[in-house]
């Protein structure tokens, strides 16, 4: 009796992917049939990888067919493992390639999250160069962008991508599925240096704590100590109503995002560019996040051809207090970053306020003034944040104090981080 399974994509229009068919046998060893567009250069290496994968998974007897359209090793490994599991084989372990050194960097709760680029979880072609577009975060998506029948394949592919793909310093994010399926997703991704987990369609604090507890259990099992950050996504009227409670549900929550496609469907409204139908929900998320001390993150802008509309949307979000926005195409990233960056007038005002504060502090004065105006603590804090962001995004030089006042520069910031 034979059992069979398949995974991946095939056809002339496919790129950076492969199709693997596995027929398990009772005897006869391994028979591998390979068709590859790069067979002349890498055929022997591909065959060796398939044999190594079968050994790792405990497959001794099978007919394996591979149609390769330039898949990288991490993709081939994922497709082989998925096909084997779909064939009903009880694998003795995972087929894991070596974790690349460039995948081992860490994140920080207070880092910039202006942009986060969504990558469909079952499409490896989008992974390879995504980090070159310099987003603050990359989301490997296991939820809405993946068809139900491909959820298992996406898990395997995302796990392997976390171990193999160079994301060039972007925060390594994964959006899991809802409910029990989402908790099972965590078993696949948490051991492989996931920085942040996005939790979709959150309506209760229990959804957040369940994810946090599952992550803690996985980390304990694997001896991991680096924190995994959480970003719940509010996508319904009930979620918006409970925004603060959700944002405050776990100390690992670092941001609260809103998703307007599902929200407007939930309230029975059409989403518009003006956004009047969603203003209350956005305000709820914004204030809930701020009250809980986490970053408020705005929704995606769905028209990837309208750069002027995107810029206006980001500027409006920034004016309300949002600090980040979702991106669904790489071309949106630069516009989002530029629009969220402090403008020249903001920077100049912030410099004057910070210098006045530092001068008053050095003189032991309890009152800070700029000209005839008194400056209170919240204004100083906002100005300091503007200076920090301007430094991080390159709109202010490191020795700006010397240039402006001769004051010796203090400690400097490095990377995409904001002091807490």
LUMLONU-158721 format. One record per residue: residue in three letters; x, y, z of N, C-alpha, C in turn. Coordinates in steps of 0.2 Angstrom, whole numbers, padded with zeros to 4 digits, always signed. Example, Ala and Ser with C-alpha at 12.3 -4.5 7.8 and 13.67 -1.06 7.14 Angstrom:
ALA+0066-0028+0039+0062-0022+0039+0066-0016+0039/SER+0064-0011+0035+0068-0005+0036+0064+0000+0039/
***
This chain:
UNK+0004-0006+0000+0000+0000+0000+0004+0006+0000/UNK+0003+0011-0004+0007+0017-0005+0003+0023-0002/UNK+0006+0028+0000+0003+0034+0002+0007+0040-0001/UNK+0003+0045-0003+0006+0050-0007+0004+0057-0004/UNK+0008+0062-0006+0007+0069-0004+0011+0074-0009/UNK+0009+0080-0009+0013+0084-0013+0013+0091-0010/UNK+0017+0096-0012+0017+0102-0010+0021+0107-0015/UNK+0020+0113-0014+0023+0118-0019+0019+0120-0025/UNK+0023+0123-0029+0020+0126-0036+0024+0123-0042/UNK+0021+0122-0047+0024+0120-0053+0021+0124-0059/UNK+0025+0124-0065+0023+0128-0071+0028+0133-0073/UNK+0028+0135-0079+0033+0140-0082+0033+0147-0079/UNK+0027+0148-0076+0026+0155-0073+0029+0156-0066/UNK+0030+0150-0063+0033+0150-0056+0040+0152-0055/UNK+0042+0155-0050+0049+0157-0049+0050+0156-0042/UNK+0057+0155-0041+0059+0154-0034+0055+0149-0030/UNK+0052+0144-0033+0048+0139-0029+0049+0132-0033/UNK+0046+0127-0030+0047+0120-0033+0040+0117-0031/UNK+0039+0111-0035+0034+0106-0033+0037+0100-0031/UNK+0035+0097-0026+0038+0090-0024+0032+0085-0023/UNK+0032+0080-0026+0028+0074-0025+0031+0068-0022/UNK+0028+0066-0016+0031+0060-0013+0026+0054-0013/UNK+0028+0048-0015+0024+0042-0014+0028+0037-0010/UNK+0026+0036-0004+0029+0032+0001+0028+0025-0001/UNK+0033+0021+0000+0033+0014-0002+0035+0010+0004/UNK+0034+0003+0004+0036-0001+0009+0043-0004+0008/UNK+0046-0003+0002+0052-0006+0001+0055-0003-0006/UNK+0061-0004-0007+0064-0002-0013+0068+0004-0013/UNK+0069+0007-0007+0074+0013-0006+0071+0019-0009/UNK+0075+0024-0010+0073+0030-0013+0074+0031-0021/UNK+0069+0033-0024+0069+0034-0031+0068+0042-0032/UNK+0072+0046-0035+0071+0053-0036+0071+0055-0043/UNK+0066+0058-0045+0065+0061-0052+0065+0068-0052/UNK+0071+0071-0055+0072+0078-0054+0071+0082-0061/UNK+0067+0087-0061+0067+0091-0067+0068+0098-0064/UNK+0074+0102-0066+0075+0108-0064+0078+0113-0069/UNK+0076+0119-0069+0079+0124-0073+0086+0126-0072/UNK+0089+0123-0066+0096+0124-0065+0099+0118-0064/UNK+0097+0113-0067+0099+0106-0066+0107+0105-0068/UNK+0109+0109-0073+0116+0108-0075+0120+0111-0070/UNK+0119+0116-0067+0123+0119-0062+0122+0116-0055/UNK+0116+0114-0053+0115+0112-0046+0111+0106-0045/UNK+0111+0102-0051+0107+0096-0050+0109+0091-0045/UNK+0116+0090-0044+0119+0085-0039+0118+0088-0032/UNK+0118+0094-0031+0117+0097-0025+0109+0096-0023/UNK+0105+0097-0028+0098+0096-0026+0096+0089-0024/UNK+0099+0085-0028+0098+0077-0026+0101+0076-0019/UNK+0107+0079-0018+0110+0077-0011+0105+0080-0006/UNK+0102+0086-0007+0098+0089-0002+0092+0085-0001/UNK+0089+0082-0006+0083+0078-0005+0085+0072-0001/UNK+0090+0069-0003+0092+0063+0001+0093+0064+0008/UNK+0096+0070+0010+0098+0072+0017+0091+0074+0020/UNK+0086+0077+0017+0080+0078+0020+0076+0072+0021/UNK+0076+0067+0017+0073+0061+0018+0076+0057+0024/UNK+0083+0057+0025+0086+0054+0031+0084+0058+0037/UNK+0083+0065+0037+0081+0068+0043+0074+0067+0045/UNK+0070+0066+0040+0063+0064+0041+0061+0057+0042/UNK+0066+0053+0041+0065+0046+0042+0062+0042+0037/UNK+0062+0045+0031+0059+0042+0025+0065+0037+0021/UNK+0063+0031+0021+0068+0026+0018+0066+0024+0011/UNK+0060+0023+0010+0057+0020+0004+0052+0025+0001/UNK+0053+0028-0005+0049+0032-0008+0051+0034-0015/UNK+0046+0036-0019+0047+0039-0025+0046+0046-0025/UNK+0051+0050-0026+0050+0057-0025+0051+0061-0032/UNK+0046+0065-0034+0047+0069-0040+0048+0076-0038/UNK+0052+0080-0041+0054+0087-0040+0053+0090-0047/UNK+0049+0096-0047+0050+0100-0053+0052+0107-0050/UNK+0058+0109-0051+0061+0115-0048+0061+0121-0053/UNK+0059+0127-0050+0059+0133-0054+0064+0138-0051/UNK+0070+0136-0049+0074+0140-0045+0073+0141-0038/UNK+0071+0136-0035+0069+0136-0027+0076+0136-0024/UNK+0077+0141-0019+0082+0140-0014+0082+0135-0009/UNK+0087+0133-0006+0087+0127-0002+0082+0127+0003/UNK+0081+0133+0007+0076+0133+0012+0069+0131+0009/UNK+0067+0133+0003+0061+0132+0000+0060+0125-0002/UNK+0065+0122-0005+0065+0115-0007+0064+0110+0000/UNK+0068+0112+0005+0067+0109+0011+0060+0109+0014/UNK+0057+0115+0014+0050+0116+0016+0045+0112+0012/UNK+0046+0112+0005+0041+0108+0001+0042+0101+0002/UNK+0048+0098+0003+0049+0091+0004+0046+0089+0010/UNK+0047+0093+0016+0044+0091+0022+0037+0091+0022/UNK+0034+0096+0019+0027+0096+0019+0024+0091+0015/UNK+0027+0089+0009+0024+0083+0005+0025+0077+0009/UNK+0030+0076+0013+0031+0070+0017+0025+0069+0022/UNK+0024+0075+0025+0019+0075+0031+0012+0074+0028/UNK+0011+0077+0022+0004+0076+0019+0003+0069+0016/UNK+0009+0065+0015+0008+0058+0013+0007+0054+0019/UNK+0006+0057+0025+0004+0053+0031+0010+0050+0035/UNK+0016+0052+0033+0022+0049+0036+0023+0052+0043/UNK+0024+0048+0048+0026+0051+0055+0033+0052+0055/UNK+0035+0059+0054+0042+0061+0054+0045+0060+0060/UNK+0051+0058+0060+0055+0057+0067+0058+0063+0069/UNK+0058+0068+0065+0060+0075+0067+0059+0080+0062/UNK+0061+0086+0062+0061+0091+0057+0067+0091+0053/UNK+0066+0094+0047+0071+0094+0042+0073+0102+0042/UNK+0078+0103+0046+0080+0110+0047+0087+0111+0044/UNK+0088+0116+0040+0095+0118+0038+0098+0122+0043/UNK+0104+0123+0042+0108+0127+0047+0106+0134+0048/UNK+0105+0136+0054+0103+0143+0055+0108+0148+0053/UNK+0107+0153+0048+0112+0157+0046+0114+0163+0051/UNK+0120+0165+0052+0122+0169+0057+0118+0176+0056/UNK+0117+0178+0050+0113+0184+0049+0106+0184+0051/UNK+0104+0178+0053+0097+0178+0056+0096+0178+0064/UNK+0102+0179+0067+0102+0179+0074+0102+0186+0078/UNK+0101+0191+0074+0101+0197+0078+0094+0198+0082/UNK+0094+0203+0086+0089+0204+0091+0085+0210+0089/UNK+0079+0211+0093+0075+0217+0092+0075+0221+0099/UNK+0070+0225+0099+0070+0229+0105+0062+0232+0106/UNK+0060+0232+0112+0053+0234+0112+0051+0241+0110/UNK+0056+0246+0110+0055+0253+0108+0058+0255+0101/UNK+0059+0250+0097+0062+0252+0091+0057+0255+0086/UNK+0059+0258+0081+0055+0261+0076+0051+0256+0073/UNK+0044+0257+0072+0040+0253+0068+0035+0257+0063/UNK+0039+0261+0060+0035+0266+0055+0032+0261+0049/UNK+0036+0256+0047+0033+0252+0041+0034+0245+0043/UNK+0029+0241+0041+0030+0234+0042+0027+0231+0035/UNK+0031+0227+0031+0029+0225+0025+0026+0218+0025/UNK+0020+0217+0023+0017+0210+0023+0020+0206+0017/UNK+0022+0200+0019+0024+0195+0014+0019+0189+0014/UNK+0016+0187+0009+0012+0181+0009+0016+0174+0011/UNK+0013+0171+0016+0017+0166+0019+0019+0160+0015/UNK+0015+0159+0010+0017+0153+0005+0020+0155-0001/UNK+0023+0161-0002+0026+0163-0008+0033+0165-0007/UNK+0038+0160-0008+0045+0162-0006+0048+0167-0011/UNK+0045+0168-0017+0048+0173-0021+0048+0180-0018/UNK+0044+0181-0014+0043+0188-0011+0048+0189-0005/UNK+0051+0183-0002+0055+0184+0004+0062+0186+0002/UNK+0065+0184-0003+0072+0184-0005+0075+0191-0004/UNK+0072+0196-0007+0075+0203-0008+0071+0208-0003/UNK+0066+0205+0001+0061+0210+0004+0065+0215+0009/UNK+0070+0212+0012+0074+0216+0017+0078+0222+0013/UNK+0079+0221+0007+0083+0227+0003+0079+0233+0003/UNK+0072+0233+0004+0068+0239+0003+0068+0243+0010/UNK+0072+0240+0015+0073+0244+0021+0067+0245+0025/UNK+0062+0240+0026+0056+0242+0030+0059+0241+0037/UNK+0055+0244+0042+0057+0243+0049+0055+0236+0051/UNK+0050+0233+0048+0048+0226+0050+0046+0222+0044/UNK+0047+0216+0044+0044+0211+0038+0039+0206+0042/UNK+0033+0206+0039+0028+0201+0042+0028+0195+0037/UNK+0030+0190+0040+0028+0183+0036+0021+0181+0038/UNK+0017+0181+0034+0010+0181+0035+0007+0174+0035/UNK+0004+0171+0040+0001+0164+0040-0006+0165+0040/UNK-0009+0171+0040-0016+0171+0041-0020+0173+0034/UNK-0022+0179+0033-0027+0180+0027-0024+0179+0020/UNK-0017+0180+0020-0014+0179+0013-0013+0172+0011/UNK-0015+0167+0016-0014+0160+0014-0020+0156+0014/UNK-0021+0152+0008-0027+0149+0008-0028+0143+0013/UNK-0034+0141+0016-0034+0136+0021-0031+0130+0019/UNK-0031+0128+0013-0028+0121+0012-0020+0122+0012/UNK-0017+0128+0012-0010+0129+0012-0007+0131+0018/UNK-0011+0131+0024-0008+0133+0030-0002+0129+0032/UNK-0003+0123+0032+0003+0119+0034+0009+0120+0030/UNK+0008+0121+0023+0014+0122+0019+0017+0129+0021/UNK+0013+0134+0022+0016+0141+0024+0019+0140+0031/UNK+0017+0137+0036+0021+0136+0042+0028+0134+0041/UNK+0028+0128+0037+0035+0125+0036+0039+0130+0032/UNK+0037+0134+0027+0041+0138+0023+0043+0144+0028/UNK+0038+0147+0032+0040+0153+0036+0045+0151+0041/UNK+0045+0145+0044+0050+0143+0049+0056+0142+0045/UNK+0057+0140+0039+0063+0139+0036+0066+0146+0034/UNK+0061+0150+0032+0064+0157+0030+0067+0161+0036/UNK+0064+0160+0042+0067+0163+0048+0074+0160+0049/UNK+0076+0155+0047+0082+0152+0048+0087+0153+0042/UNK+0085+0155+0036+0089+0156+0031+0089+0162+0027/UNK+0084+0166+0027+0084+0172+0023+0087+0178+0027/UNK+0090+0182+0023+0093+0188+0026+0088+0194+0025/UNK+0086+0196+0031+0081+0202+0031+0084+0209+0033/UNK+0091+0209+0033+0095+0215+0033+0093+0220+0039/UNK+0092+0217+0045+0090+0221+0051+0083+0222+0052/UNK+0079+0221+0047+0071+0222+0048+0069+0218+0054/UNK+0064+0220+0058+0061+0216+0063+0058+0210+0060/UNK+0059+0204+0063+0056+0198+0060+0050+0197+0063/UNK+0044+0198+0060+0037+0197+0062+0034+0192+0059/UNK+0029+0189+0062+0025+0184+0060+0018+0185+0062/UNK+0013+0185+0057+0006+0186+0059+0003+0179+0059/UNK+0001+0176+0065-0002+0170+0066-0009+0170+0064/UNK-0012+0164+0064-0019+0163+0063-0023+0164+0069/UNK-0030+0164+0069-0034+0165+0075-0035+0158+0079/UNK-0036+0159+0085-0038+0153+0089-0033+0148+0090/UNK-0035+0142+0090-0030+0136+0091-0025+0135+0086/UNK-0027+0136+0080-0023+0136+0074-0017+0141+0075/UNK-0018+0147+0077-0013+0152+0079-0008+0149+0084/UNK-0011+0146+0089-0007+0144+0095-0002+0138+0092/UNK-0005+0134+0088+0000+0129+0084+0005+0132+0080/UNK+0003+0138+0077+0008+0141+0073+0014+0143+0077/UNK+0013+0145+0083+0019+0147+0087+0024+0141+0088/UNK+0022+0135+0088+0026+0129+0089+0031+0129+0083/UNK+0029+0131+0078+0034+0131+0072+0038+0137+0071/UNK+0036+0143+0074+0040+0149+0073+0044+0152+0079/UNK+0042+0151+0085+0045+0154+0090+0052+0151+0091/UNK+0054+0145+0090+0061+0143+0091+0066+0145+0086/UNK+0064+0149+0082+0068+0151+0076+0069+0159+0076/UNK+0070+0162+0081+0071+0169+0082+0066+0174+0079/UNK+0060+0172+0080+0054+0177+0079+0054+0183+0084/UNK+0055+0189+0081+0055+0195+0086+0048+0197+0088/UNK+0043+0197+0084+0037+0199+0086+0031+0195+0082/UNK+0026+0194+0086+0020+0190+0084+0014+0195+0083/UNK+0011+0195+0077+0005+0199+0077-0001+0194+0078/UNK-0006+0196+0082-0011+0192+0084-0017+0195+0080/UNK-0021+0192+0076-0026+0195+0072-0033+0195+0075/UNK-0037+0200+0073-0044+0200+0075-0045+0199+0083/UNK-0041+0203+0087-0042+0202+0094-0048+0206+0097/UNK-0051+0202+0101-0057+0205+0104-0057+0205+0112/UNK-0053+0200+0114-0053+0199+0122-0045+0199+0124/UNK-0044+0200+0130-0038+0200+0133-0035+0193+0133/UNK-0040+0188+0134-0038+0181+0134-0035+0179+0128/UNK-0036+0181+0122-0033+0180+0116-0025+0182+0116/UNK-0024+0187+0119-0017+0189+0120-0013+0185+0125/UNK-0016+0184+0131-0013+0180+0136-0012+0173+0134/UNK-0017+0170+0130-0016+0163+0128-0009+0163+0123/UNK-0008+0168+0119-0002+0168+0115+0004+0169+0119/UNK+0004+0174+0124+0009+0175+0128+0011+0169+0132/UNK+0006+0165+0135+0008+0159+0139+0011+0154+0134/UNK+0008+0153+0128+0011+0148+0124+0018+0149+0122/UNK+0019+0155+0120+0026+0157+0119+0031+0156+0125/UNK+0029+0158+0131+0033+0156+0137+0034+0149+0138/UNK+0029+0145+0136+0030+0138+0137+0035+0135+0132/UNK+0035+0137+0126+0039+0135+0120+0046+0138+0122/UNK+0047+0144+0124+0054+0146+0126+0057+0142+0131/UNK+0053+0140+0136+0056+0136+0142+0058+0130+0139/UNK+0054+0127+0135+0056+0120+0132+0062+0120+0128/UNK+0063+0126+0125+0069+0126+0120+0075+0130+0124/UNK+0074+0132+0130+0079+0136+0133+0081+0143+0130/UNK+0075+0146+0128+0076+0153+0125+0074+0158+0130/UNK+0078+0164+0130+0077+0169+0135+0075+0176+0131/UNK+0077+0177+0125+0076+0183+0122+0068+0185+0121/UNK+0066+0191+0123+0058+0192+0123+0055+0192+0116/UNK+0049+0189+0116+0046+0189+0109+0040+0194+0110/UNK+0040+0200+0106+0035+0205+0107+0029+0203+0104/UNK+0023+0206+0106+0017+0205+0103+0014+0212+0101/UNK+0010+0211+0095+0006+0216+0092-0001+0214+0091/UNK-0006+0215+0095-0013+0213+0093-0015+0218+0088/UNK-0020+0215+0084-0023+0219+0079-0030+0219+0080/UNK-0033+0225+0081-0040+0227+0082-0044+0227+0075/UNK-0049+0223+0074-0052+0222+0067-0060+0222+0068/UNK-0062+0224+0074-0070+0223+0075-0072+0229+0079/UNK-0079+0230+0080-0081+0235+0084-0080+0233+0092/UNK-0080+0226+0093-0079+0224+0100-0072+0225+0102/UNK-0067+0223+0097-0060+0224+0098-0059+0232+0100/UNK-0062+0236+0096-0060+0243+0097-0063+0246+0103/UNK-0069+0243+0105-0072+0245+0112-0067+0243+0118/UNK-0063+0238+0117-0059+0235+0122-0051+0237+0121/UNK-0050+0242+0117-0043+0243+0115-0038+0244+0120/UNK-0040+0247+0125-0035+0248+0131-0034+0242+0134/UNK-0039+0238+0136-0038+0232+0139-0034+0227+0135/UNK-0035+0227+0129-0031+0223+0124-0023+0225+0124/UNK-0022+0231+0124-0015+0234+0124-0012+0233+0130/UNK-0015+0232+0136-0012+0231+0142-0012+0224+0145/UNK-0014+0219+0140-0016+0213+0142-0009+0209+0144/UNK-0004+0211+0141+0003+0207+0143+0009+0212+0142/UNK+0014+0211+0147+0019+0216+0146+0023+0215+0140/UNK+0022+0210+0136+0026+0209+0130+0022+0212+0124/UNK+0017+0215+0125+0013+0219+0120+0018+0226+0119/UNK+0020+0227+0113+0024+0233+0111+0020+0238+0107/UNK+0014+0236+0104+0011+0240+0099+0004+0237+0098/UNK-0001+0242+0096-0008+0240+0095-0009+0242+0088/UNK-0011+0238+0084-0013+0240+0077-0020+0239+0075/UNK-0023+0243+0070-0029+0242+0068-0030+0240+0061/UNK-0035+0236+0059-0036+0233+0052-0043+0236+0050/UNK-0043+0240+0045-0049+0243+0044-0053+0239+0039/UNK-0051+0235+0035-0055+0231+0030-0060+0227+0034/UNK-0057+0223+0039-0062+0219+0043-0066+0223+0047/UNK-0064+0228+0050-0068+0233+0054-0074+0236+0051/UNK-0072+0238+0045-0078+0242+0041-0083+0236+0039/UNK-0081+0230+0037-0086+0225+0036-0090+0223+0042/UNK-0086+0223+0048-0090+0221+0054-0095+0226+0056/UNK-0094+0233+0055-0099+0238+0056-0104+0239+0050/UNK-0103+0236+0045-0107+0236+0039-0107+0243+0035/UNK-0100+0245+0035-0099+0252+0031-0094+0251+0026/UNK-0094+0255+0021-0089+0255+0016-0083+0259+0018/UNK-0077+0256+0017-0071+0260+0018-0070+0265+0013/UNK-0069+0272+0016-0068+0277+0011-0061+0280+0013/UNK-0058+0284+0008-0052+0288+0009-0053+0293+0014/UNK-0058+0296+0015-0059+0301+0020-0059+0298+0027/UNK-0061+0292+0028-0061+0288+0034-0066+0290+0040/UNK-0071+0294+0038-0075+0296+0043-0079+0290+0047/UNK-0080+0284+0043-0083+0278+0046-0079+0275+0051/UNK-0072+0276+0051-0068+0272+0055-0064+0277+0060/UNK-0066+0283+0060-0062+0288+0065-0063+0286+0072/UNK-0069+0284+0074-0070+0282+0081-0065+0276+0083/UNK-0065+0271+0079-0061+0265+0080-0053+0267+0080/UNK-0051+0271+0076-0044+0273+0076-0043+0277+0082/UNK-0047+0281+0084-0046+0285+0090-0046+0280+0096/UNK-0050+0275+0096-0050+0271+0102-0043+0267+0102/UNK-0041+0264+0096-0035+0261+0096-0029+0265+0098/UNK-0029+0271+0095-0024+0276+0097-0023+0278+0104/UNK-0029+0280+0107-0029+0281+0114-0028+0275+0119/UNK-0030+0269+0117-0029+0263+0121-0022+0262+0121/UNK-0019+0262+0115-0011+0261+0115-0007+0266+0119/UNK-0009+0272+0118-0005+0277+0122-0006+0276+0129/UNK-0012+0275+0131-0014+0274+0139-0010+0268+0141/UNK-0009+0263+0137-0006+0257+0139+0002+0257+0139/UNK+0004+0263+0135+0011+0264+0135+0015+0260+0129/UNK+0011+0259+0124+0013+0255+0118+0012+0259+0112/UNK+0015+0257+0106+0015+0260+0100+0008+0259+0096/UNK+0005+0265+0094-0001+0264+0090+0001+0264+0083/UNK-0002+0259+0079+0000+0257+0072-0006+0258+0068/UNK-0006+0262+0063-0012+0263+0058-0012+0257+0053/UNK-0018+0257+0050-0020+0252+0045-0016+0252+0039/UNK-0016+0248+0034-0013+0248+0028-0017+0253+0023/UNK-0013+0255+0018-0016+0259+0013-0017+0255+0007/UNK-0023+0253+0004-0024+0248+0000-0022+0249-0008/UNK-0022+0255-0010-0021+0257-0017-0013+0258-0018/UNK-0010+0253-0020-0002+0253-0021+0000+0257-0026/UNK-0004+0260-0030-0002+0265-0036-0003+0272-0034/UNK-0007+0274-0028-0008+0281-0027-0003+0283-0021/UNK+0003+0285-0023+0008+0288-0019+0006+0294-0015/UNK+0002+0298-0019+0000+0305-0016-0005+0303-0010/UNK-0010+0299-0012-0015+0297-0007-0012+0293-0001/UNK-0007+0289-0002-0003+0286+0004+0000+0291+0008/UNK+0004+0296+0005+0007+0301+0009+0002+0305+0013/UNK-0003+0307+0010-0009+0311+0014-0011+0306+0020/UNK-0012+0300+0018-0015+0296+0024-0010+0295+0029/UNK-0003+0295+0028+0002+0294+0033+0002+0301+0037/UNK+0002+0306+0033+0003+0313+0037-0003+0314+0042/UNK-0009+0311+0039-0015+0312+0044-0014+0307+0050/UNK-0012+0301+0049-0011+0297+0054-0006+0299+0059/UNK+0000+0302+0057+0005+0305+0061+0002+0311+0065/UNK-0003+0315+0062-0006+0321+0065-0010+0319+0071/UNK-0013+0313+0070-0017+0310+0076-0013+0307+0081/UNK-0007+0305+0080-0003+0302+0085+0000+0295+0083/UNK-0002+0292+0078+0000+0285+0076+0008+0286+0074/UNK+0011+0280+0075+0019+0280+0074+0021+0275+0068/UNK+0016+0272+0065+0018+0267+0060+0012+0265+0056/UNK+0013+0262+0050+0008+0260+0046+0010+0254+0042/UNK+0005+0250+0040+0006+0243+0037+0007+0245+0029/UNK+0011+0241+0026+0013+0241+0019+0011+0235+0016/UNK+0008+0235+0010+0007+0229+0006+0011+0229+0000/UNK+0015+0234-0002+0020+0234-0008+0026+0237-0006/UNK+0032+0235-0008+0038+0238-0006+0039+0245-0008/UNK+0035+0248-0014+0036+0254-0016+0033+0259-0011/UNK+0029+0257-0006+0025+0261-0001+0030+0263+0005/UNK+0035+0259+0006+0040+0260+0012+0043+0267+0012/UNK+0046+0269+0006+0050+0275+0006+0045+0281+0008/UNK+0039+0281+0005+0034+0286+0006+0032+0286+0013/UNK+0031+0280+0016+0029+0280+0023+0034+0283+0028/UNK+0041+0281+0027+0046+0283+0031+0047+0291+0030/UNK+0047+0293+0024+0047+0301+0023+0042+0305+0027/UNK+0036+0302+0026+0030+0306+0029+0030+0306+0036/UNK+0032+0300+0039+0033+0299+0047+0039+0303+0050/UNK+0044+0305+0045+0050+0308+0048+0048+0315+0050/UNK+0051+0318+0055+0050+0325+0057+0052+0330+0051/UNK+0048+0334+0050+0049+0339+0045+0054+0345+0048/UNK+0057+0348+0043+0062+0353+0045+0060+0358+0051/UNK+0054+0361+0050+0051+0365+0055+0051+0362+0062/UNK+0048+0356+0062+0047+0352+0068+0054+0351+0072/UNK+0059+0350+0068+0066+0348+0070+0069+0355+0073/UNK+0068+0360+0070+0071+0366+0072+0068+0369+0079/UNK+0061+0368+0079+0058+0370+0085+0060+0365+0091/UNK+0061+0358+0089+0063+0354+0095+0070+0355+0097/UNK+0074+0357+0093+0081+0359+0095+0081+0365+0099/UNK+0077+0370+0098+0077+0376+0102+0074+0374+0109/UNK+0069+0369+0109+0066+0367+0116+0071+0363+0120/UNK+0074+0358+0117+0079+0354+0120+0085+0358+0123/UNK+0088+0362+0119+0093+0367+0121+0091+0371+0127/UNK+0085+0374+0127+0083+0378+0132+0082+0374+0138/UNK+0080+0368+0138+0079+0363+0144+0086+0362+0146/UNK+0090+0360+0142+0097+0358+0145+0100+0363+0148/UNK+0100+0370+0145+0103+0375+0148+0100+0377+0155/UNK+0093+0376+0156+0090+0377+0162+0092+0372+0167/UNK+0092+0366+0165+0094+0360+0169+0101+0361+0172/UNK+0106+0363+0168+0113+0364+0170+0113+0370+0175/UNK+0109+0375+0174+0109+0380+0179+0105+0379+0185/UNK+0102+0373+0186+0098+0371+0192+0091+0375+0192/UNK+0089+0377+0186+0082+0381+0186+0077+0376+0186/UNK+0071+0377+0190+0065+0373+0189+0061+0375+0184/UNK+0062+0380+0181+0057+0383+0176+0061+0384+0169/UNK+0058+0381+0164+0061+0381+0157+0057+0386+0153/UNK+0061+0391+0150+0057+0396+0145+0061+0396+0139/UNK+0057+0398+0134+0060+0399+0127+0057+0406+0125/UNK+0061+0411+0125+0058+0418+0124+0054+0420+0129/UNK+0048+0422+0128+0043+0424+0133+0038+0418+0135/UNK+0039+0412+0132+0035+0406+0133+0038+0401+0138/UNK+0034+0399+0143+0036+0394+0147+0035+0387+0144/UNK+0039+0382+0145+0039+0376+0142+0038+0371+0148/UNK+0033+0367+0147+0032+0361+0152+0034+0355+0150/UNK+0034+0350+0155+0038+0344+0154+0035+0340+0148/UNK+0029+0339+0146+0026+0336+0140+0029+0338+0134/UNK+0030+0345+0134+0032+0348+0127+0040+0346+0127/UNK+0044+0346+0132+0051+0344+0132+0051+0337+0130/UNK+0047+0333+0133+0047+0326+0131+0046+0325+0123/UNK+0041+0328+0121+0039+0328+0114+0045+0330+0109/UNK+0048+0335+0111+0054+0338+0108+0060+0333+0108/UNK+0061+0330+0113+0066+0325+0114+0065+0319+0109/UNK+0059+0317+0109+0057+0312+0105+0058+0313+0097/UNK+0056+0320+0095+0057+0322+0089+0065+0322+0087/UNK+0069+0324+0092+0076+0324+0090+0079+0317+0089/UNK+0077+0312+0094+0079+0305+0093+0077+0303+0086/UNK+0071+0304+0084+0069+0301+0078+0072+0304+0072/UNK+0074+0311+0072+0077+0314+0067+0084+0312+0067/UNK+0087+0310+0072+0094+0307+0072+0094+0300+0069/UNK+0089+0296+0071+0088+0289+0068+0087+0289+0061/UNK+0083+0294+0058+0082+0293+0051+0086+0298+0047/UNK+0092+0301+0050+0097+0304+0046+0095+0311+0044/UNK+0090+0314+0048+0088+0321+0046+0091+0326+0051/UNK+0095+0323+0056+0099+0328+0060+0106+0325+0061/UNK+0111+0329+0061+0118+0326+0062+0119+0325+0070/UNK+0124+0320+0071+0125+0318+0078+0128+0324+0082/UNK+0131+0328+0079+0134+0334+0083+0130+0340+0083/UNK+0124+0339+0082+0119+0345+0081+0120+0350+0087/UNK+0121+0348+0093+0122+0353+0098+0128+0357+0097/UNK+0133+0355+0095+0139+0359+0094+0138+0364+0089/UNK+0135+0362+0083+0133+0366+0078+0129+0372+0080/UNK+0124+0370+0085+0119+0375+0087+0121+0380+0093/UNK+0125+0377+0097+0126+0380+0103+0133+0379+0106/UNK+0137+0375+0103+0144+0374+0106+0143+0369+0112/UNK+0138+0366+0114+0137+0362+0119+0140+0355+0117/UNK+0143+0351+0121+0146+0345+0120+0141+0340+0119/UNK+0141+0336+0113+0136+0331+0112+0136+0326+0118/UNK+0130+0323+0119+0129+0318+0124+0129+0311+0121/UNK+0126+0306+0124+0126+0299+0122+0122+0299+0115/UNK+0124+0294+0111+0122+0294+0104+0117+0288+0104/UNK+0113+0288+0099+0108+0282+0098+0111+0278+0092/UNK+0110+0272+0092+0112+0268+0086+0107+0263+0084/UNK+0106+0262+0078+0100+0258+0075+0094+0261+0076/UNK+0088+0257+0074+0082+0260+0074+0078+0259+0081/UNK+0081+0262+0086+0078+0262+0093+0077+0269+0096/UNK+0072+0269+0100+0070+0275+0103+0071+0274+0111/UNK+0074+0278+0114+0075+0278+0121+0068+0277+0125/UNK+0067+0273+0129+0061+0272+0133+0060+0278+0138/
***
